[in-house]
């Protein structure tokens, strides 16, 4: 019974995520926040299933569609998440604190005169976040004293 319930729940999440993604990409422009929420909250296997579902429903390749709709650092972040290669390890507070310290140092030393982040700094933050599991990203945000959305806004 539990197995059937779990399977149904995962299928429901996938169905809802696929529909939300399609809506986020429909029309002129896209809903970047909704796309962030989708890819930041799914595990690798779920992202793979989402990609397959999206491609079957639309006849379009997900990476190509995302590349056409997004731009800049946001595109790099989402494409890296969409490749479904992030860690799925459990939360590790010690590693989260190390990552948060590195992110704080990157921000402190990597800000341009105009207040933005230097390209290499943005790429490193993207690398840290896209290599970490969703639970680990939450732990990094807590250790850094910010919200996950703030971390994502840094690199957009």
N, C-alpha and C positions, 0 to 999 in steps of 0.2 A: 504494500500500500504506500509506504513512504517513498519508494523508488518511483512509482507512477506519479505521485504528487510532485516530487522534485523535478521529474522530467516535464510535467505539464507546466510548472512554474518557470522553468528555464525557457521553454518554448514560448510562453506568454511574454517574458522579458524580451526575447529575441524578436517576436512579432511587433511589440510596441516600439522597440528600438529601431527596427527597420522602417516602420511607418513614420516615426519621428525624424529619422534621418532623411527620408524621402521628402517630407514636408520642409525640413530645414534647407534642403538643396533646391526645392522647386521655386520657380519664378525668378525675378531679377535679384541678383545678389544671393546671400545665404544668411542663415541665422548661426553665426559663429558660436554664440554661447550654448545653443542647443547641441551643436556638433561637439563642442568641448565636453559637455555633460555626458554625451553618449560614449565617446571614446575613452574618457577618463574613468568611467565607472564600470566598464566591461573587462572581463578576463580575456586572455588571448584566444581561447577556444570560442568564446562568445563573439569576439570580433571576427574570427574566421567565418563563423556561421552567419553573422550579419553581412559580411562581404558577399558570401554566396547567395544569400537571400536577396540582397540589393541587386546583384548582377542578374539573377533570374527574373526578378520583377521588372527591372528597367531595361535590360539588354545592354547596359553600360558597364564599363569597368570602373569600380569604385575609386581606385587611386587616380585614374584619369579625370573622373568627375570632381573629386576633391581638389586636384591640382588646378582644374579650370575655374573653380569657385573661390578658392582661398588664395592668399598671397603672403609673401614675406615670411617672417618667423612663425606666424600662426600656421602657415602651410607646412613648414618643416616639422612642427610639433605634431600636427594631426596626421601627416603621412607616416611619421615614425610610429605613432601609436597604432595607426591602421595596419601597419605591417605585422602586428601581433607578436612582437619579440620581447616584450617586457618581462621582467622578473615576476614570478608569482609566489615568491617566498613570503612567509608571514612577516608581520611587523617586527622590526628590530630597532628598539629605542636608541641603542648606542650608535648604530649606523645612521639612523635618522638625525641624531645630533651632529654627527660628522658632516652629513650632507647639508644640514641647515647652517652650520658654521661656514662651510665652503660657499654656500649661496650668499650668506651675509657678506663675506669677504669679497666675493665677486662683485656684488652690488656696490659695496663701499669703494673698491678700487677700480671698477670697470665702468663708471658712469662718465658719459661725455660731457662737454661743457654745456650742451643744450639740455642735459638732464636725462637723456636716453641711455641705453646700455650699448656698449661696444659689441660688434658682431660676434667676436670670439666668446664674450661673456654670455650673450644670449644663447649661442650654440651649446656652451657647457651646461647652462641651466636646463636647456631642453634635454640634453643628454642625461643629466641626473634624473630628471622627472620621468623620462620615457624608459629608463632602465629600471625604474622602481615600480613595485606593485602598487595598486590603488591604496592599499592599507599603509604601505610605506610612504606614499606621497602625503597622506593625511598626517602621519607621524612627523614627517619633515616639516610640514606647515605648522604643526603645533610647536615643534622645537624652535622653529624660526620666529614664532609668535605672530604668524599671519594666517590668513585663510588660504585654502587651495586656489580659490579664484584669484586672489592677489598674486600668487606665484604665476598663474597662467597669464594674468594681465601684464606682468613684467616683460614677458617675451612676445607680446603682440604689438 
